[in-house]
Amino acid sequence: PISLQVTKQGNGQTYAETIAYLEMLKPHEILLNEGRKNSPLARKLVQIYANPETENESTVVKFISRSYFDQTKGAELLKRLARTDMFDPTLVEEYILLSSTHALLHYTQQTSGASFSRKCLDVIVNSGGKNRMAIDRSTLLQLELLINAKTGKTKDSLVASIDCTKTTVGTRLLRTTLMAPPCRSDTINARLDLVDRFLENEDFFYAVLEHLKHLPAIDKMLTDIAVIPRLEMKHPQASSETPLVTVR
C-alpha cells in the first residue's frame, strides 16, 4: 500500500484490453459496483475467474456496496494519503478515478483493520497500452504465455519455463514483459545492452545473482511504514474465538 496505480483502459464491446490487463496483474481481488452485476464486463469477469479448470481460482471477483464509490470522499482521502509531490490537482476532476479510489482504499482499510499513513501513496496515472504492445486474452492463451493450453496450469507454460527470477519484483516484471512487451526502441535497446554486459562478464552476472538472493522483501518492509494497525477494543462479552479478517 505505497503505490496507487491508475490505468485508464479503452475498450470495445469485448473488453479485451481490460481482461488482458487483469491477466497481467494477476490480482487477489477484483472489486466491482454491486449495481453493475449484470453488466457485460461483470459477467465476463465472473465467468473467467470462476472457471475451476484454470488457476484463476486465486482471484476473487467481489461486488461491494455502491456507497463505497463516493467521488467527494475519494477526493478528500486522496489529498490526505497522496504524496504532495505526486498529487496532481487535475485528479479531483476525474469522477471515475476518485470514486474508484475511495472504494479501493476504504475497502482495504476496512478489511485489513488498519489505516494508511498521511502522504504515503505514490499516485501513478497512465493510459492502458501506452508504449506497450496490446495482447488480447485469446492470444495469451494460444501462445501459452501464462498457462498450458491442455492442462490450464502454469506448469509447462512459457513463464514457468523461463522464470529463474530471484525476487518477487522480478517475477512480476517478467510477467508484465511477456504479456505487454515494450514498444519503445530506447527501452528495448537498454535491455539488450544490459544483457550484452552480463554475457561479456560472467563473474559480474553471478555476483548480481548472489546479491539478489539476499535482497529483502522490500514490499513488506514498506508496508510496515505505510500501514498503521488499529487498536482493537475487546467487548466484555466478546468471544475469544472471534475471527479477524485479513487480506494479502
QUICOR-V451588 format. One record per backbone hydrogen bond with DSSP energy under -1.0 kcal/mol. CO is the residue of the C=O (numbers start at 0). NH is the residue of the N-H. E is the energy in kcal/mol with one decimal. If there is no record, write none. Layout:
co=CO nh=NH e=E
co=CO nh=NH e=E
This chain:
co=1 nh=121 e=-2.3
co=3 nh=123 e=-2.6
co=5 nh=125 e=-2.6
co=7 nh=127 e=-3.0
co=14 nh=18 e=-2.3
co=15 nh=19 e=-2.4
co=16 nh=20 e=-2.2
co=17 nh=21 e=-2.2
co=18 nh=22 e=-2.0
co=19 nh=23 e=-1.6
co=20 nh=24 e=-2.1
co=21 nh=25 e=-2.4
co=27 nh=59 e=-2.4
co=29 nh=61 e=-3.2
co=31 nh=63 e=-2.6
co=32 nh=35 e=-2.4
co=33 nh=36 e=-1.0
co=35 nh=38 e=-1.6
co=38 nh=42 e=-2.3
co=39 nh=43 e=-2.0
co=40 nh=44 e=-2.5
co=41 nh=45 e=-2.4
co=42 nh=46 e=-2.0
co=43 nh=47 e=-2.4
co=44 nh=48 e=-2.7
co=50 nh=53 e=-1.4
co=54 nh=57 e=-1.0
co=55 nh=58 e=-2.2
co=59 nh=29 e=-2.8
co=61 nh=31 e=-2.5
co=63 nh=33 e=-2.5
co=64 nh=67 e=-1.6
co=65 nh=68 e=-1.3
co=67 nh=69 e=-1.8
co=69 nh=73 e=-1.9
co=70 nh=74 e=-2.0
co=71 nh=75 e=-1.8
co=72 nh=76 e=-2.6
co=73 nh=77 e=-2.4
co=74 nh=78 e=-2.0
co=75 nh=79 e=-1.5
co=76 nh=80 e=-2.1
co=77 nh=81 e=-2.7
co=79 nh=118 e=-2.0
co=80 nh=120 e=-2.7
co=82 nh=85 e=-1.3
co=82 nh=86 e=-1.2
co=87 nh=90 e=-2.6
co=88 nh=91 e=-1.3
co=89 nh=92 e=-1.6
co=90 nh=93 e=-2.1
co=93 nh=97 e=-2.5
co=94 nh=98 e=-2.6
co=95 nh=99 e=-2.4
co=96 nh=100 e=-2.4
co=97 nh=101 e=-2.2
co=98 nh=102 e=-2.0
co=99 nh=103 e=-2.6
co=100 nh=104 e=-2.8
co=101 nh=105 e=-2.5
co=102 nh=106 e=-1.9
co=103 nh=107 e=-2.3
co=104 nh=108 e=-2.3
co=105 nh=109 e=-2.3
co=106 nh=110 e=-2.6
co=107 nh=111 e=-1.9
co=108 nh=112 e=-1.0
co=108 nh=113 e=-1.2
co=112 nh=229 e=-2.0
co=114 nh=227 e=-3.7
co=120 nh=82 e=-2.9
co=121 nh=3 e=-3.6
co=123 nh=5 e=-3.4
co=125 nh=7 e=-2.5
co=126 nh=129 e=-1.9
co=128 nh=131 e=-1.8
co=130 nh=182 e=-2.4
co=135 nh=139 e=-2.1
co=136 nh=140 e=-2.2
co=137 nh=141 e=-2.3
co=138 nh=142 e=-2.5
co=139 nh=144 e=-1.8
co=143 nh=157 e=-2.6
co=144 nh=158 e=-2.0
co=147 nh=151 e=-2.7
co=152 nh=147 e=-3.5
co=153 nh=156 e=-2.0
co=156 nh=160 e=-1.5
co=157 nh=161 e=-1.7
co=158 nh=162 e=-1.3
co=161 nh=163 e=-1.2
co=166 nh=170 e=-1.8
co=167 nh=171 e=-2.1
co=168 nh=172 e=-2.2
co=169 nh=173 e=-2.3
co=170 nh=174 e=-2.1
co=171 nh=175 e=-2.4
co=172 nh=176 e=-2.5
co=173 nh=177 e=-2.2
co=174 nh=178 e=-2.4
co=175 nh=179 e=-2.4
co=180 nh=132 e=-3.1
co=183 nh=187 e=-2.1
co=184 nh=188 e=-2.8
co=185 nh=189 e=-2.0
co=186 nh=190 e=-1.8
co=187 nh=191 e=-2.1
co=188 nh=192 e=-2.4
co=189 nh=193 e=-1.7
co=190 nh=194 e=-2.2
co=191 nh=195 e=-2.4
co=192 nh=196 e=-1.9
co=193 nh=197 e=-2.0
co=194 nh=198 e=-2.4
co=195 nh=199 e=-2.0
co=196 nh=200 e=-1.3
co=200 nh=204 e=-1.9
co=201 nh=205 e=-2.2
co=202 nh=206 e=-2.0
co=203 nh=207 e=-2.2
co=204 nh=208 e=-1.9
co=205 nh=209 e=-2.0
co=206 nh=210 e=-2.0
co=207 nh=211 e=-2.3
co=208 nh=212 e=-1.5
co=211 nh=214 e=-1.2
co=215 nh=217 e=-1.6
co=216 nh=220 e=-1.9
co=217 nh=221 e=-2.6
co=218 nh=222 e=-1.6
co=219 nh=223 e=-1.4
co=221 nh=225 e=-2.2
co=222 nh=226 e=-2.3
co=225 nh=116 e=-2.6
co=227 nh=114 e=-2.7
co=234 nh=237 e=-2.0
co=238 nh=241 e=-1.4
